[in-house]
């Protein structure tokens, strides 16, 4: 078995399969996607999976929470000894820095959590005894991922530290803060963690920067910006939670986020308004084109059908109408639902 193993939100397997098929074809690779609705994962079979993986970086995939290099599929595993066939299937010459035991994030696979933990506790010492796994986790080395699809069915894959999500299943474990005005705060927290790297977070989120939050009520995204040291103009006809205003760094402007514009350029604009995705994409592009903000994070609410096609159309529309070179990254985050989150910033020269 050669190919890519990608995890996604349950129900979005067709979108991920379509994305992988298109991206592989554009890069010149033949292959096919294999999946089932609500399974939470897609396998893309390809003869030269290593080259395909390099051609399609994880950071550029929208519907993939995680991207792994699949090297074995084991069926009919004997419950009395699942470890021996796993050890026999490992590629030669690789010493792993971590073992990650997983199951897809789907209703059908969730009962496998206990088995994954117990099997991991048995497999780790076996790998270390064979000198196939470091004594302590080493984030610089490849990870070994074992994905259980059933008690007798497993997928084995490798994760490159620089080209995959660092979290099991690609899901950062964020907790809802007691002071957060709404659960939407988790979406922006995850976006900053997934769509920006550590260097970018330090450089682009600095104390005293100024931002606009369009469609701010009740203040979840404004609250996250405040926690990062920014001053915020929160634009919404609806009310904000009182404790958000108590900071003294928030100006609540009762206005329509689609027509309001700042009096002077801002560092950031964020937007989580419920509206047709093409309309949002066009309005977001105007913010970059007119120089009203330098960096932006916004959500695009997707239709029920042809979601991959609509995603491509909206992102192309945004890039064209912004009329400047941009770095654009988009993901369907764990805390997103029928939507994707987009980060845009001026493209680095050189």
Secondary structure, DSSP 8 states (H G I E B T S, - for coil): --EEEEE--TT-HHHHHHHHHHHHHHTT---EEEE-TTSSEEEEE-TTHHHHHHHS-GGG-SS-SEEEEEEEEEES-BTTBSHHHHHHHS-TT--BSEEEEEE-SSTTTGGGHHHHHHHHHHHHHHHHHTT-B-SS--TTS-EEEEEEEETTEEEEEEE-TTSS-SSGGG-------TT-SSTHHHHHHHHHHHTS-HHHHHHHS-TT-EEEEET-TT-HHHHHHHHTT-EEEEE-SS---HHHHTTS-EEEE-S-TTT---SS-EEEEEE---S-HHHHHHHHHHHHHTTSEEEEEEEEE--SSSHHHHHHHHHHHHHHHH-S-EEEEEE--TT-SSEEEEEEEE----
